[in-house]
Amino acid sequence: MREGVSVRRAADIALALTAPETYRLLVADRGWTPQEWRRWTTETLVAQLLDER
């Protein structure tokens, strides 16, 4: 886990990124493909939660 990110904060970040509302907003409303959403979600979760080591 990235230094300074608590378990609670990590859960909040994961919830915000993977919520059905976020998916619907980006895919259905904004025209992202499911693959684009999956790639962005994965990259963002890794960047926000995992230590670079």
PyMOL Python script that loads the backbone (N, CA, C, O; Angstrom):
from pymol import cmd

cmd.read_pdbstr("""\
ATOM      1  N   MET A   1       0.854  -1.174   0.000  1.00  0.00           N
ATOM      2  CA  MET A   1       0.000   0.000   0.000  1.00  0.00           C
ATOM      3  C   MET A   1       0.896   1.232   0.000  1.00  0.00           C
ATOM      4  O   MET A   1       1.958   1.244   0.622  1.00  0.00           O
ATOM      5  N   ARG A   2       0.464   2.238  -0.687  1.00  0.00           N
ATOM      6  CA  ARG A   2       1.197   3.500  -0.738  1.00  0.00           C
ATOM      7  C   ARG A   2       1.268   4.126   0.656  1.00  0.00           C
ATOM      8  O   ARG A   2       0.285   4.131   1.397  1.00  0.00           O
ATOM      9  N   GLU A   3       2.430   4.645   0.996  1.00  0.00           N
ATOM     10  CA  GLU A   3       2.627   5.279   2.298  1.00  0.00           C
ATOM     11  C   GLU A   3       1.645   6.436   2.472  1.00  0.00           C
ATOM     12  O   GLU A   3       1.449   7.243   1.563  1.00  0.00           O
ATOM     13  N   GLY A   4       1.040   6.500   3.636  1.00  0.00           N
ATOM     14  CA  GLY A   4       0.123   7.582   3.955  1.00  0.00           C
ATOM     15  C   GLY A   4      -1.320   7.323   3.534  1.00  0.00           C
ATOM     16  O   GLY A   4      -2.197   8.137   3.825  1.00  0.00           O
ATOM     17  N   VAL A   5      -1.580   6.220   2.863  1.00  0.00           N
ATOM     18  CA  VAL A   5      -2.950   5.884   2.463  1.00  0.00           C
ATOM     19  C   VAL A   5      -3.490   4.858   3.461  1.00  0.00           C
ATOM     20  O   VAL A   5      -3.021   3.721   3.518  1.00  0.00           O
ATOM     21  N   SER A   6      -4.465   5.272   4.229  1.00  0.00           N
ATOM     22  CA  SER A   6      -5.066   4.364   5.206  1.00  0.00           C
ATOM     23  C   SER A   6      -5.981   3.367   4.499  1.00  0.00           C
ATOM     24  O   SER A   6      -6.352   3.549   3.340  1.00  0.00           O
ATOM     25  N   VAL A   7      -6.325   2.330   5.213  1.00  0.00           N
ATOM     26  CA  VAL A   7      -7.249   1.344   4.660  1.00  0.00           C
ATOM     27  C   VAL A   7      -8.583   2.013   4.332  1.00  0.00           C
ATOM     28  O   VAL A   7      -9.184   1.737   3.293  1.00  0.00           O
ATOM     29  N   ARG A   8      -9.033   2.875   5.205  1.00  0.00           N
ATOM     30  CA  ARG A   8     -10.298   3.582   4.970  1.00  0.00           C
ATOM     31  C   ARG A   8     -10.228   4.456   3.724  1.00  0.00           C
ATOM     32  O   ARG A   8     -11.158   4.462   2.917  1.00  0.00           O
ATOM     33  N   ARG A   9      -9.133   5.193   3.561  1.00  0.00           N
ATOM     34  CA  ARG A   9      -8.970   6.037   2.369  1.00  0.00           C
ATOM     35  C   ARG A   9      -8.889   5.186   1.109  1.00  0.00           C
ATOM     36  O   ARG A   9      -9.474   5.539   0.084  1.00  0.00           O
ATOM     37  N   ALA A  10      -8.171   4.071   1.176  1.00  0.00           N
ATOM     38  CA  ALA A  10      -8.069   3.167   0.028  1.00  0.00           C
ATOM     39  C   ALA A  10      -9.449   2.648  -0.372  1.00  0.00           C
ATOM     40  O   ALA A  10      -9.776   2.577  -1.557  1.00  0.00           O
ATOM     41  N   ALA A  11     -10.242   2.292   0.611  1.00  0.00           N
ATOM     42  CA  ALA A  11     -11.601   1.819   0.331  1.00  0.00           C
ATOM     43  C   ALA A  11     -12.441   2.913  -0.312  1.00  0.00           C
ATOM     44  O   ALA A  11     -13.206   2.643  -1.239  1.00  0.00           O
ATOM     45  N   ASP A  12     -12.306   4.141   0.169  1.00  0.00           N
ATOM     46  CA  ASP A  12     -13.051   5.268  -0.411  1.00  0.00           C
ATOM     47  C   ASP A  12     -12.663   5.491  -1.871  1.00  0.00           C
ATOM     48  O   ASP A  12     -13.526   5.702  -2.723  1.00  0.00           O
ATOM     49  N   ILE A  13     -11.375   5.444  -2.153  1.00  0.00           N
ATOM     50  CA  ILE A  13     -10.886   5.639  -3.520  1.00  0.00           C
ATOM     51  C   ILE A  13     -11.415   4.533  -4.428  1.00  0.00           C
ATOM     52  O   ILE A  13     -11.912   4.800  -5.522  1.00  0.00           O
ATOM     53  N   ALA A  14     -11.304   3.294  -3.964  1.00  0.00           N
ATOM     54  CA  ALA A  14     -11.781   2.166  -4.765  1.00  0.00           C
ATOM     55  C   ALA A  14     -13.287   2.266  -5.009  1.00  0.00           C
ATOM     56  O   ALA A  14     -13.757   2.013  -6.119  1.00  0.00           O
ATOM     57  N   LEU A  15     -14.027   2.628  -3.991  1.00  0.00           N
ATOM     58  CA  LEU A  15     -15.473   2.773  -4.133  1.00  0.00           C
ATOM     59  C   LEU A  15     -15.825   3.857  -5.147  1.00  0.00           C
ATOM     60  O   LEU A  15     -16.679   3.642  -6.006  1.00  0.00           O
ATOM     61  N   ALA A  16     -15.183   5.009  -5.058  1.00  0.00           N
ATOM     62  CA  ALA A  16     -15.480   6.108  -5.974  1.00  0.00           C
ATOM     63  C   ALA A  16     -15.184   5.726  -7.424  1.00  0.00           C
ATOM     64  O   ALA A  16     -15.943   6.067  -8.331  1.00  0.00           O
ATOM     65  N   LEU A  17     -14.080   5.020  -7.630  1.00  0.00           N
ATOM     66  CA  LEU A  17     -13.690   4.669  -9.001  1.00  0.00           C
ATOM     67  C   LEU A  17     -14.515   3.540  -9.592  1.00  0.00           C
ATOM     68  O   LEU A  17     -14.754   3.513 -10.799  1.00  0.00           O
ATOM     69  N   THR A  18     -14.952   2.606  -8.753  1.00  0.00           N
ATOM     70  CA  THR A  18     -15.637   1.430  -9.277  1.00  0.00           C
ATOM     71  C   THR A  18     -17.147   1.451  -9.062  1.00  0.00           C
ATOM     72  O   THR A  18     -17.828   0.472  -9.366  1.00  0.00           O
ATOM     73  N   ALA A  19     -17.666   2.537  -8.550  1.00  0.00           N
ATOM     74  CA  ALA A  19     -19.110   2.645  -8.327  1.00  0.00           C
ATOM     75  C   ALA A  19     -19.869   2.546  -9.651  1.00  0.00           C
ATOM     76  O   ALA A  19     -19.405   3.048 -10.675  1.00  0.00           O
ATOM     77  N   PRO A  20     -21.017   1.909  -9.629  1.00  0.00           N
ATOM     78  CA  PRO A  20     -21.821   1.830 -10.852  1.00  0.00           C
ATOM     79  C   PRO A  20     -22.127   3.205 -11.444  1.00  0.00           C
ATOM     80  O   PRO A  20     -22.218   3.359 -12.662  1.00  0.00           O
ATOM     81  N   GLU A  21     -22.284   4.194 -10.576  1.00  0.00           N
ATOM     82  CA  GLU A  21     -22.572   5.549 -11.058  1.00  0.00           C
ATOM     83  C   GLU A  21     -21.407   6.113 -11.869  1.00  0.00           C
ATOM     84  O   GLU A  21     -21.619   6.792 -12.874  1.00  0.00           O
ATOM     85  N   THR A  22     -20.187   5.837 -11.437  1.00  0.00           N
ATOM     86  CA  THR A  22     -19.008   6.316 -12.172  1.00  0.00           C
ATOM     87  C   THR A  22     -18.917   5.633 -13.525  1.00  0.00           C
ATOM     88  O   THR A  22     -18.657   6.279 -14.540  1.00  0.00           O
ATOM     89  N   TYR A  23     -19.129   4.335 -13.537  1.00  0.00           N
ATOM     90  CA  TYR A  23     -19.121   3.594 -14.802  1.00  0.00           C
ATOM     91  C   TYR A  23     -20.186   4.144 -15.741  1.00  0.00           C
ATOM     92  O   TYR A  23     -19.900   4.439 -16.901  1.00  0.00           O
ATOM     93  N   ARG A  24     -21.397   4.280 -15.251  1.00  0.00           N
ATOM     94  CA  ARG A  24     -22.502   4.770 -16.077  1.00  0.00           C
ATOM     95  C   ARG A  24     -22.218   6.175 -16.612  1.00  0.00           C
ATOM     96  O   ARG A  24     -22.473   6.455 -17.783  1.00  0.00           O
ATOM     97  N   LEU A  25     -21.702   7.037 -15.780  1.00  0.00           N
ATOM     98  CA  LEU A  25     -21.389   8.396 -16.205  1.00  0.00           C
ATOM     99  C   LEU A  25     -20.388   8.389 -17.351  1.00  0.00           C
ATOM    100  O   LEU A  25     -20.600   9.048 -18.369  1.00  0.00           O
ATOM    101  N   LEU A  26     -19.306   7.650 -17.189  1.00  0.00           N
ATOM    102  CA  LEU A  26     -18.247   7.680 -18.196  1.00  0.00           C
ATOM    103  C   LEU A  26     -18.588   6.871 -19.444  1.00  0.00           C
ATOM    104  O   LEU A  26     -18.295   7.303 -20.559  1.00  0.00           O
ATOM    105  N   VAL A  27     -19.201   5.712 -19.269  1.00  0.00           N
ATOM    106  CA  VAL A  27     -19.472   4.846 -20.420  1.00  0.00           C
ATOM    107  C   VAL A  27     -20.778   5.241 -21.118  1.00  0.00           C
ATOM    108  O   VAL A  27     -20.780   5.498 -22.322  1.00  0.00           O
ATOM    109  N   ALA A  28     -21.867   5.289 -20.384  1.00  0.00           N
ATOM    110  CA  ALA A  28     -23.159   5.562 -21.015  1.00  0.00           C
ATOM    111  C   ALA A  28     -23.343   7.043 -21.370  1.00  0.00           C
ATOM    112  O   ALA A  28     -23.833   7.378 -22.449  1.00  0.00           O
ATOM    113  N   ASP A  29     -22.944   7.916 -20.450  1.00  0.00           N
ATOM    114  CA  ASP A  29     -23.194   9.345 -20.669  1.00  0.00           C
ATOM    115  C   ASP A  29     -22.092  10.047 -21.451  1.00  0.00           C
ATOM    116  O   ASP A  29     -22.375  10.929 -22.262  1.00  0.00           O
ATOM    117  N   ARG A  30     -20.836   9.664 -21.216  1.00  0.00           N
ATOM    118  CA  ARG A  30     -19.718  10.375 -21.837  1.00  0.00           C
ATOM    119  C   ARG A  30     -19.101   9.641 -23.020  1.00  0.00           C
ATOM    120  O   ARG A  30     -18.214  10.179 -23.683  1.00  0.00           O
ATOM    121  N   GLY A  31     -19.554   8.432 -23.294  1.00  0.00           N
ATOM    122  CA  GLY A  31     -19.134   7.733 -24.495  1.00  0.00           C
ATOM    123  C   GLY A  31     -17.844   6.932 -24.418  1.00  0.00           C
ATOM    124  O   GLY A  31     -17.315   6.520 -25.450  1.00  0.00           O
ATOM    125  N   TRP A  32     -17.324   6.703 -23.212  1.00  0.00           N
ATOM    126  CA  TRP A  32     -16.139   5.854 -23.088  1.00  0.00           C
ATOM    127  C   TRP A  32     -16.527   4.422 -23.431  1.00  0.00           C
ATOM    128  O   TRP A  32     -17.670   4.017 -23.219  1.00  0.00           O
ATOM    129  N   THR A  33     -15.591   3.667 -23.952  1.00  0.00           N
ATOM    130  CA  THR A  33     -15.838   2.241 -24.144  1.00  0.00           C
ATOM    131  C   THR A  33     -15.599   1.531 -22.807  1.00  0.00           C
ATOM    132  O   THR A  33     -14.884   2.050 -21.950  1.00  0.00           O
ATOM    133  N   PRO A  34     -16.189   0.359 -22.629  1.00  0.00           N
ATOM    134  CA  PRO A  34     -15.905  -0.393 -21.403  1.00  0.00           C
ATOM    135  C   PRO A  34     -14.409  -0.669 -21.231  1.00  0.00           C
ATOM    136  O   PRO A  34     -13.906  -0.670 -20.107  1.00  0.00           O
ATOM    137  N   GLN A  35     -13.703  -0.901 -22.324  1.00  0.00           N
ATOM    138  CA  GLN A  35     -12.265  -1.144 -22.249  1.00  0.00           C
ATOM    139  C   GLN A  35     -11.512   0.100 -21.781  1.00  0.00           C
ATOM    140  O   GLN A  35     -10.564  -0.007 -21.003  1.00  0.00           O
ATOM    141  N   GLU A  36     -11.924   1.277 -22.249  1.00  0.00           N
ATOM    142  CA  GLU A  36     -11.287   2.527 -21.803  1.00  0.00           C
ATOM    143  C   GLU A  36     -11.520   2.730 -20.306  1.00  0.00           C
ATOM    144  O   GLU A  36     -10.606   3.094 -19.566  1.00  0.00           O
ATOM    145  N   TRP A  37     -12.755   2.489 -19.877  1.00  0.00           N
ATOM    146  CA  TRP A  37     -13.058   2.643 -18.456  1.00  0.00           C
ATOM    147  C   TRP A  37     -12.227   1.672 -17.626  1.00  0.00           C
ATOM    148  O   TRP A  37     -11.669   2.060 -16.599  1.00  0.00           O
ATOM    149  N   ARG A  38     -12.137   0.418 -18.055  1.00  0.00           N
ATOM    150  CA  ARG A  38     -11.371  -0.604 -17.326  1.00  0.00           C
ATOM    151  C   ARG A  38      -9.902  -0.215 -17.228  1.00  0.00           C
ATOM    152  O   ARG A  38      -9.298  -0.321 -16.161  1.00  0.00           O
ATOM    153  N   ARG A  39      -9.328   0.235 -18.339  1.00  0.00           N
ATOM    154  CA  ARG A  39      -7.918   0.640 -18.353  1.00  0.00           C
ATOM    155  C   ARG A  39      -7.689   1.822 -17.409  1.00  0.00           C
ATOM    156  O   ARG A  39      -6.762   1.807 -16.600  1.00  0.00           O
ATOM    157  N   TRP A  40      -8.538   2.843 -17.518  1.00  0.00           N
ATOM    158  CA  TRP A  40      -8.404   4.034 -16.679  1.00  0.00           C
ATOM    159  C   TRP A  40      -8.570   3.676 -15.203  1.00  0.00           C
ATOM    160  O   TRP A  40      -7.803   4.142 -14.360  1.00  0.00           O
ATOM    161  N   THR A  41      -9.560   2.857 -14.894  1.00  0.00           N
ATOM    162  CA  THR A  41      -9.800   2.469 -13.508  1.00  0.00           C
ATOM    163  C   THR A  41      -8.607   1.711 -12.940  1.00  0.00           C
ATOM    164  O   THR A  41      -8.164   1.985 -11.824  1.00  0.00           O
ATOM    165  N   THR A  42      -8.096   0.770 -13.698  1.00  0.00           N
ATOM    166  CA  THR A  42      -6.937  -0.006 -13.248  1.00  0.00           C
ATOM    167  C   THR A  42      -5.729   0.886 -13.037  1.00  0.00           C
ATOM    168  O   THR A  42      -5.083   0.816 -11.992  1.00  0.00           O
ATOM    169  N   GLU A  43      -5.418   1.720 -14.009  1.00  0.00           N
ATOM    170  CA  GLU A  43      -4.255   2.609 -13.898  1.00  0.00           C
ATOM    171  C   GLU A  43      -4.393   3.569 -12.723  1.00  0.00           C
ATOM    172  O   GLU A  43      -3.422   3.831 -12.013  1.00  0.00           O
ATOM    173  N   THR A  44      -5.586   4.086 -12.518  1.00  0.00           N
ATOM    174  CA  THR A  44      -5.809   5.042 -11.436  1.00  0.00           C
ATOM    175  C   THR A  44      -5.725   4.361 -10.073  1.00  0.00           C
ATOM    176  O   THR A  44      -5.129   4.907  -9.144  1.00  0.00           O
ATOM    177  N   LEU A  45      -6.313   3.177  -9.947  1.00  0.00           N
ATOM    178  CA  LEU A  45      -6.207   2.442  -8.686  1.00  0.00           C
ATOM    179  C   LEU A  45      -4.755   2.126  -8.351  1.00  0.00           C
ATOM    180  O   LEU A  45      -4.332   2.300  -7.209  1.00  0.00           O
ATOM    181  N   VAL A  46      -4.004   1.670  -9.319  1.00  0.00           N
ATOM    182  CA  VAL A  46      -2.589   1.359  -9.096  1.00  0.00           C
ATOM    183  C   VAL A  46      -1.839   2.620  -8.671  1.00  0.00           C
ATOM    184  O   VAL A  46      -1.077   2.589  -7.705  1.00  0.00           O
ATOM    185  N   ALA A  47      -2.045   3.718  -9.379  1.00  0.00           N
ATOM    186  CA  ALA A  47      -1.334   4.963  -9.079  1.00  0.00           C
ATOM    187  C   ALA A  47      -1.694   5.514  -7.697  1.00  0.00           C
ATOM    188  O   ALA A  47      -0.835   6.053  -6.998  1.00  0.00           O
ATOM    189  N   GLN A  48      -2.946   5.380  -7.312  1.00  0.00           N
ATOM    190  CA  GLN A  48      -3.399   5.940  -6.050  1.00  0.00           C
ATOM    191  C   GLN A  48      -3.115   5.057  -4.834  1.00  0.00           C
ATOM    192  O   GLN A  48      -2.935   5.563  -3.727  1.00  0.00           O
ATOM    193  N   LEU A  49      -3.076   3.747  -5.038  1.00  0.00           N
ATOM    194  CA  LEU A  49      -3.037   2.847  -3.899  1.00  0.00           C
ATOM    195  C   LEU A  49      -1.737   2.087  -3.696  1.00  0.00           C
ATOM    196  O   LEU A  49      -1.414   1.712  -2.569  1.00  0.00           O
ATOM    197  N   LEU A  50      -0.995   1.856  -4.752  1.00  0.00           N
ATOM    198  CA  LEU A  50       0.181   1.000  -4.616  1.00  0.00           C
ATOM    199  C   LEU A  50       1.468   1.797  -4.575  1.00  0.00           C
ATOM    200  O   LEU A  50       1.623   2.807  -5.261  1.00  0.00           O
ATOM    201  N   ASP A  51       2.373   1.323  -3.762  1.00  0.00           N
ATOM    202  CA  ASP A  51       3.701   1.924  -3.653  1.00  0.00           C
ATOM    203  C   ASP A  51       4.452   1.641  -4.957  1.00  0.00           C
ATOM    204  O   ASP A  51       4.294   0.567  -5.537  1.00  0.00           O
ATOM    205  N   GLU A  52       5.240   2.562  -5.407  1.00  0.00           N
ATOM    206  CA  GLU A  52       5.967   2.415  -6.660  1.00  0.00           C
ATOM    207  C   GLU A  52       7.117   1.423  -6.569  1.00  0.00           C
ATOM    208  O   GLU A  52       7.690   1.046  -7.592  1.00  0.00           O
ATOM    209  N   ARG A  53       7.460   0.996  -5.362  1.00  0.00           N
ATOM    210  CA  ARG A  53       8.569   0.043  -5.205  1.00  0.00           C
ATOM    211  C   ARG A  53       8.253  -1.260  -5.772  1.00  0.00           C
ATOM    212  O   ARG A  53       9.080  -2.171  -5.722  1.00  0.00           O
TER     213      ARG A  53
END
""", "prot")
cmd.dss("prot")
cmd.show_as("cartoon", "prot")
cmd.util.cbc("prot")
cmd.orient("prot")
